[in-house]
Amino acid sequence: MAFVRGTIAFILFTSVLQAGDVTLHDTWSLAKLQGQSVGYEHSQVIAHSSKSEIRYIFTIDRVLKVKRAGMELLVHSTSRTLESADGTVVDFEKNEEEGGSPLVTRGYREGEQLVVLERGNEQHYPMPKEALGPRAAQNKINSIVLHPGSTLEFLAFEEDFPQAPVKIKEEVITKQSHSTIHGDQDLWKIKVTMDSMPGIELTEWVDDSGQTVISEFPFAGSGNLELSICSKEEAMKPISGGEISSTNIIVPDKILNDYRKLHEAQYHISGSEKLTVVSGAEQTVTTLADNSLWVTVQVPTYSEDAITWFIPATVTPELQPYLMASSFMQIEDPSVQDLAKKAVGSETNPLRVARKIESFVRDYITTKDLSVGFASAADTVKSRTGDCTEHAVLAAALGRAVGLPTRVVMGLGYLPPSSNDSSVNSKGTFGFHMWAEAYLGTNQWVAMDSALGGFDVGHIAFVKTDLGTSADRDAAFLPIMQMVGKLKIEVVEMK
């Protein structure tokens, strides 16, 4: 079975064998999206002898190339997991490259916990020895009885979600003819769910010997990403890359005329079985009987004189996560520190500081495109390149660097139609968007949207996070993965 570990990390890795090591498994898969070749996956299992003890090294190499609004994004990722003979994870390493500097995550076992290190941050997560490493999990999967209705459940370690063991459930659905890269073949259809990705179903197509021939899973609203077992030569053919942005936009039922001047808008959001939209000072949410939502977005007003504290903020347990350095916000990096001082100057009023940072970051990022996946603040300081994610992360990092608590928001942003829009987009579009927020007081945060030049009623928030680690990022993206490509937005009222 080709193990799928999420849509964020895809990789390129080279392993070095030592004398006596034995390769037990070596599989190549071709990745396709919307019928186009977009990358490959290469997995290996190596038996490694050390001090009369056999351990297993499981590696996966992935490469993915997609296009966003015509701009190519090449993502490389690497994972290596070392496990003992009984399947216990000993240590792991993951390497991701999405256009910025590599993000390396390492972890090692300490009793019933994993100590995970990422860009100087250390986290301790529970990981019982019952959670199987990828080789042992593969053996467990191969033991499933190929009969309709057969099920299998177990705990496993997933390097993309090291914060807790993942509960995996497999269910055999039926045997049927399915198209493969080598023609039609009678295969067993198996549904796979993981509690680390609630609401998302994977599909495996398995032959009578238990070999996974095809793996399918939803990819960012662009249909299923399909991994098909093939030869190395087939997997390494030129990659065309698939366009994904057009499938992620949402055209509302009516245009938001003069949306920058509106102070309130009400929306009816439907179309997805699982809708995750957060409430806050700027957004109220009501769930209807059919699980659709009424969402009212307001543009808050703030008074500089009403704020009685000054930066740097006092570090309290409540604010600590929003003041800390993180994997993406290297606030102790000299380049980030210097830029923060340049942006803020001698200002100490939190609201004025937030406004200065919002404006500064908008001007500082001079190359505004989609060629970068998810860069850190330090990377963006150097490149001055990025889309909404780079604007949001840099704004949040500059705030923390001067003692202003910040977080990031993932949701939707509205863009009005341009003069050359087709009739389909003549009402404007909502698309995935990210912005930052700065703390002003208890339950009071002000938006900093450097990418779109400020907050307006066209912002609908799904998730708010301190963005501590790559695992936090991936967890925040999950609700969006469940909804993207499915949502319908009706504009009910505008004021």
NORCORNOR-V752594 format. One record per helix or strand of 2 or more residues. SS is the DSSP state (H for helix, E for strand). FROM is the first residue (numbers start at 1). TO is the last residue. If there is no record, write none. Layout:
BEGIN
SS_FROM_TO, SS_FROM_TO
END
This chain:
BEGIN
E_22_33, E_36_50, E_53_68, E_71_83, E_88_97, E_103_110, E_113_118, E_121_126, H_134_142, E_151_156, H_159_161, E_166_180, E_183_194, H_195_197, E_201_206, E_212_218, E_224_230, H_232_235, E_242_243, H_245_248, E_264_270, E_283_287, E_293_298, H_304_306, H_320_322, H_334_344, H_350_364, H_377_383, H_388_401, E_406_415, H_423_425, E_429_441, E_444_448, E_459_465, H_470_483, E_488_494
END
